[in-house]
Structures are given as C-alpha cells and as structure tokens.
Amino acid sequence: MATSLASQLQAIRSIALTDSAPQKRPFTHPSILFDPKEAADKSTESIYTIAAQGLEVLISTDERFRNYKNSLFSPKSKELDRGLKTEDENKQLNSLINPYLRLISGYFNLPAALQTLEYLIRVYKIHEHNVEDLILCSLPYHDTHAFVRVVQILKIRNRIWEFLKGVKDSGATLPRMVVVQQCLRDGGELLKSLCDYASPSKNPSRNVIGFCTAVVVEVLGVRVDEDIVKIIHPFVNSGLQPDKKDLSDHKASSLMIVCLLGHKTTLAPSLLNGLIRSVAGIARACEEAKDLHWFRLSLIALINLVQSQSFLTRQISRCC
C-alpha cells in the first residue's frame, strides 16, 4: 500500500516538474525575413513589433489596411493558437486572412508587406492553413526572392501547386513560362484558379490582373481550344460590364483578350454574338460618358473582332 502511494506521489511530482519546466524553443522556425535558426530565436513579441511597424507603413500607403489593425494585428492576437481553434473558428479567421492577402498582393514587393506576412506566418500559420491564397497573392512576383522564400516554407498538399516544388527545392525564381506550361498541362485547373482569383468579385490588385492577363495571353499564344475558352470566358466577360466602374485594368485586359481570341480561332456564334454585344455596350457607355479614350479602345476591339471573325469564316468556307 505504502509502495503504491509512493509511486503515485512520484508520478504526480514528475508531471508537476514537467509542466513547470520552461518549454524549449524549436531549433528552426518558418520565416520569410530571417534564417530559420535566427527566426527560432525571435519571440512572438518581437515579430509583432516588426509587423506593427510594417502595418503603419502600409496604412500610410493605403487606408484599407487600417481595417486589420484591431483584428489580425491586435495585441491580443499574439496569444492566438490556431491548433486550439474549432473548424468554425478557423473559417472565421480565414474570412479575415484571405481578404488581407488579396489586399497585400498589390504591395507584396514592399518590405512592410513582408513584415506583416511574417507575423501571419508566425501566429496564424498561413503557410499551412492558407496555402492557396498565399501562393496566389504572391505569384505575380514569381521572379523575386521574396516569392521563393514564401514557397520554401509552404506545406503544399494540393496537386495544383506541386509544380512549385522545383522552386522549393532549388531556391531558384520561377519563370512565367513555367506557369504557362503548367496551365496547358494540368487540364486547366491552374488557369481556372488564376482567372477566379483575378475576377472583380475578389477585388484583385492591379498586379494580380496584370499577371493573369499575361498568362492568359501566353496560353492563347500556344493553344486555343474549347476548354480553354470556357475557362477564361467568365474572367473576360466580367471585365466587359458597362455598368461596372473602377474596372479599367480589368476592362483593358478583357478587350485585349477578346482581340486575341478573335484572331486565333473561329468563335462559336453564341459566344461571338455575346462578345460583340458586350464590347458594343462598353463603347456605347463610354460614348455617352464622353470618355473618348475608352470609346476608342472598345471601338477598335469591336472592329478587330468582327473583321477577324469574318476573315476566318471566309477562309474556312474556301477550304471546304
């Protein structure tokens, strides 16, 4: 009995000693600012201080960043542990994190942006829980060292992004042509992700729209088929809405792609008629608004589309 009691007391004493012992810091820590070993020596408090400074710089650049000062970057957030959150609580966090990543995509090349991302990596573990959005917000900067640092800490589980493992292993920047080749190789999954991320409903940055447009143009330069047209059509069509304001980048992108499509392939009558109506609607709205610049561009796109399709139709008729 005494022996049993002594054993129990010893077990309790061991647990108490374990709980009271200071926890060892990890030898390395995922980071885009520091060497992994150096990052492990940085406390959450010090990372927070760096992020808070970066956030102030971003707020001075774009007032929209202020919305996150008392949420993602509140002092209380330093105590957050996503591993202890429920699925619903993590979804709620994602509803804050993913819009922030979309906003930061326009400023990813600024040191201040990377400072705030460092905190999101440390506390919110976005390199594990928000992998796709982190990739998409940084992909327009594929040829930078910062993008490489992001890829190297990612926990890639989705096969869409497996092509980035070359960057992860080599540390080399990613040529855009590799992205284009992957869009042509994977059945359209990557291209669809890019077009969805750049759609106006997601409030994409100019950089995201520009990158998506460049990839689409290069894809169409290699191959145009029904599947590709179906994937890019929603992205193109969403930029041809005359009642939508503040979409100049998207509008320019859509007009460019429409012209290219018209020259590259014979479009189905329903698709062609829809594009003609949309571009004509843009031209009409610009004329009424006396916006000569966009009226001229949309009119040129409309003429190019009609002429190129008429030419292609005649060529096909002659061949038949």
C-alpha positions in Angstrom: 0.0 0.0 0.0 2.8 2.4 1.0 4.7 1.4 -2.1 1.7 2.1 -4.3 1.1 5.5 -2.6 4.8 6.4 -3.1 4.6 5.6 -6.7 1.5 7.8 -7.2 3.2 10.7 -5.4 6.3 10.3 -7.6 4.1 10.3 -10.8 2.4 13.5 -9.6 5.7 15.1 -8.8 7.1 14.2 -12.3 4.0 15.7 -14.0 4.3 18.9 -11.9 8.0 19.2 -12.8 7.3 18.7 -16.5 4.6 21.3 -16.5 6.7 23.9 -14.6 9.8 23.4 -16.7 10.4 26.0 -19.4 9.5 24.9 -22.8 12.3 24.7 -25.3 12.1 26.8 -28.4 12.2 25.0 -31.7 15.6 24.8 -33.4 14.2 26.4 -36.6 11.1 28.4 -37.5 9.4 29.1 -40.8 10.2 32.6 -41.9 10.4 34.9 -45.0 12.5 37.5 -43.2 15.1 35.5 -41.3 17.2 32.5 -41.5 15.2 29.6 -40.0 17.6 29.3 -37.0 17.5 33.1 -36.5 13.7 33.1 -36.7 13.6 30.5 -33.9 15.4 33.0 -31.6 12.8 35.7 -32.3 9.9 35.9 -29.9 6.3 36.4 -31.0 6.5 39.8 -29.3 9.5 40.9 -31.4 7.8 39.6 -34.6 4.6 41.5 -33.6 6.6 44.7 -33.2 8.1 44.3 -36.6 4.7 43.7 -38.1 3.1 46.6 -36.3 5.7 48.9 -37.8 5.1 47.5 -41.3 1.4 47.8 -40.9 1.7 51.5 -40.1 3.7 52.0 -43.3 1.0 50.1 -45.3 -1.8 52.2 -43.7 0.0 55.4 -44.8 0.1 53.9 -48.3 -3.5 52.5 -48.4 -6.1 53.3 -45.8 -7.8 50.0 -46.3 -5.1 48.3 -44.2 -6.4 50.1 -41.2 -9.3 47.7 -41.1 -6.9 45.0 -39.9 -5.2 46.9 -37.1 -7.6 45.8 -34.4 -8.3 42.3 -35.8 -5.5 40.4 -37.4 -2.8 42.6 -35.8 -4.4 43.4 -32.4 -2.2 43.0 -29.4 -4.4 40.2 -28.2 -3.7 38.2 -31.3 -0.2 37.4 -30.0 -1.8 34.7 -27.8 -3.7 33.0 -30.6 -3.1 29.3 -31.2 -4.9 28.0 -34.4 -4.3 24.5 -33.3 -6.8 25.0 -30.5 -9.4 26.6 -32.7 -12.5 24.8 -33.9 -13.2 24.4 -37.6 -15.8 27.2 -37.5 -13.3 29.5 -35.7 -10.6 28.8 -38.2 -13.1 29.5 -41.0 -13.8 32.9 -39.3 -10.1 33.6 -39.2 -9.8 32.7 -42.9 -12.5 35.3 -43.7 -10.1 37.9 -42.3 -6.8 36.5 -43.6 -7.7 35.8 -47.2 -9.0 39.3 -48.0 -5.9 40.7 -46.3 -3.7 38.5 -48.6 -5.7 39.8 -51.6 -5.0 43.3 -50.5 -1.4 42.7 -49.8 -0.9 41.3 -53.3 -0.8 44.9 -54.6 2.1 45.7 -52.2 4.0 42.4 -51.9 7.2 44.0 -53.2 7.3 46.4 -50.2 9.4 45.4 -47.1 6.4 46.5 -45.0 4.2 43.9 -46.6 6.7 41.1 -45.8 6.9 42.3 -42.2 3.2 41.8 -41.8 3.2 38.4 -43.6 6.0 37.3 -41.2 3.6 37.8 -38.3 0.8 36.0 -40.1 3.1 33.1 -40.6 4.2 33.0 -37.0 0.8 33.4 -35.3 -1.8 32.4 -37.9 0.4 29.8 -39.7 -0.8 30.9 -43.1 1.8 28.8 -44.7 -0.2 25.7 -43.5 -3.8 26.9 -43.3 -4.0 29.5 -46.2 -1.6 28.0 -48.7 -3.6 28.6 -51.9 -4.3 32.3 -51.1 -0.7 32.9 -50.0 0.5 31.4 -53.3 -2.0 33.4 -55.4 -1.2 36.7 -53.7 2.5 36.3 -54.3 2.5 34.6 -57.7 2.6 37.8 -59.6 6.0 38.3 -58.0 7.2 34.9 -59.2 10.6 36.3 -60.3 11.5 37.7 -56.9 13.5 36.2 -54.0 10.5 37.0 -51.7 8.3 34.7 -53.6 10.9 32.0 -53.4 11.1 32.4 -49.6 7.3 32.1 -49.4 7.3 28.9 -51.5 10.1 27.3 -49.4 8.0 27.4 -46.2 4.7 26.2 -47.7 3.0 23.0 -46.7 1.9 22.1 -50.3 -0.8 19.4 -50.3 -2.9 20.4 -53.3 -1.6 18.8 -56.5 -2.3 22.1 -58.4 0.7 23.6 -56.8 3.0 20.6 -57.0 4.9 22.2 -59.9 6.3 24.7 -57.3 8.3 22.0 -55.6 11.1 22.8 -58.0 11.3 26.3 -56.6 11.0 24.9 -53.1 14.0 22.6 -53.6 16.2 24.7 -55.8 15.6 28.2 -54.4 15.5 29.5 -58.0 12.9 32.0 -59.1 10.0 30.9 -61.2 9.9 31.9 -64.9 6.4 32.8 -66.0 6.6 30.4 -68.9 6.7 27.6 -66.3 3.3 28.8 -65.1 2.0 28.9 -68.7 3.2 25.4 -69.4 1.5 24.2 -66.2 -1.7 25.8 -67.3 -1.5 23.9 -70.6 -0.5 20.7 -68.9 -2.9 20.2 -65.9 -6.3 20.3 -67.7 -7.0 23.9 -66.9 -7.0 23.7 -63.1 -4.3 26.3 -62.6 -5.7 28.6 -65.3 -9.1 28.5 -63.6 -7.6 29.3 -60.2 -5.8 32.3 -61.7 -8.9 33.6 -63.5 -11.1 33.1 -60.4 -8.6 35.0 -58.2 -8.4 37.9 -60.7 -12.2 38.2 -61.1 -13.7 41.6 -60.0 -15.7 39.9 -57.2 -12.5 39.1 -55.4 -11.2 42.8 -55.5 -7.9 41.8 -57.1 -5.0 44.1 -57.2 -3.7 45.6 -60.4 -0.7 43.2 -60.2 -2.9 40.2 -60.0 -5.0 41.3 -63.0 -1.8 42.0 -65.0 -0.3 38.7 -64.2 -3.4 36.8 -65.0 -3.8 38.6 -68.3 -0.2 37.9 -69.3 -0.6 34.2 -68.5 -3.9 34.0 -70.5 -2.3 35.8 -73.5 0.7 33.4 -73.5 -1.6 30.4 -73.1 -3.7 31.5 -76.1 -0.5 32.1 -78.0 0.3 28.4 -77.7 -3.1 26.8 -77.8 -6.8 27.8 -78.2 -9.4 25.1 -77.7 -13.0 24.9 -76.4 -11.9 24.0 -72.8 -9.5 27.0 -72.5 -12.1 29.4 -73.9 -14.7 28.1 -71.4 -12.2 28.7 -68.5 -11.2 32.3 -69.5 -14.7 33.4 -70.6 -16.0 34.4 -67.2 -12.9 36.4 -66.5 -13.2 38.2 -69.9 -16.9 38.7 -69.6 -16.7 40.2 -66.1 -14.4 43.0 -67.5 -16.9 43.9 -70.2 -19.7 45.1 -67.9 -20.6 48.7 -68.9 -22.3 49.4 -65.6 -19.3 48.5 -63.5 -17.0 51.4 -62.5 -13.4 51.3 -61.4 -12.6 48.3 -63.5 -10.2 50.0 -66.0 -7.5 47.4 -65.6 -9.9 44.5 -66.0 -11.6 46.2 -68.9 -8.3 46.7 -70.7 -7.4 43.1 -70.1 -10.7 41.8 -71.4 -10.5 43.9 -74.6 -7.0 42.7 -75.2 -8.0 39.0 -74.8 -11.1 39.5 -77.0 -9.0 40.8 -79.8 -6.6 37.9 -79.4 -9.3 35.3 -79.4 -10.8 36.8 -82.5 -7.6 36.4 -84.4 -6.7 33.0 -83.0 -9.8 30.9 -83.6 -13.3 30.9 -85.1 -15.7 31.5 -82.2 -19.0 29.8 -81.7 -21.9 32.0 -82.9 -23.4 32.3 -79.5 -20.1 33.3 -77.9 -19.2 35.7 -80.7 -22.6 37.4 -80.5 -22.2 37.7 -76.8 -18.8 39.3 -77.0 -19.9 41.7 -79.7 -22.9 42.8 -77.6 -20.6 43.3 -74.6 -17.9 45.2 -76.4 -20.6 47.3 -78.1 -22.1 48.0 -74.8 -18.8 49.3 -73.4 -18.4 51.5 -76.5 -21.9 52.9 -76.1 -21.5 53.6 -72.4 -18.1 55.3 -73.0 -19.6 57.4 -75.8 -22.4 58.6 -73.5 -20.0 59.4 -70.8 -17.8 61.2 -73.3 -14.9 59.0 -72.3 -13.1 59.2 -75.7 -10.1 57.1 -74.5 -12.2 54.0 -73.7 -14.6 54.6 -76.5 -11.7 54.5 -79.0 -10.3 51.3 -77.4 -13.6 49.5 -77.3 -14.4 50.5 -80.8 -11.1 49.3 -82.1 -11.6 46.0 -80.3 -15.1 45.6 -81.8 -13.9 46.3 -85.3 -11.0 43.8 -84.9 -13.3 41.2 -83.5 -15.8 41.5 -86.4 -13.2 41.7 -89.1 -11.1 38.8 -87.8 -14.1 36.5 -87.5 -15.3 37.5 -90.9 -11.9 36.7 -92.4 -11.6 33.4 -90.6 -15.1 32.4 -91.7 -14.3 33.1 -95.3 -11.1 31.2 -95.1 -12.9 28.1 -93.7 -15.5 28.4 -96.4 -12.9 28.4 -99.1 -11.2 25.4 -97.6 -14.5 23.5 -97.5 
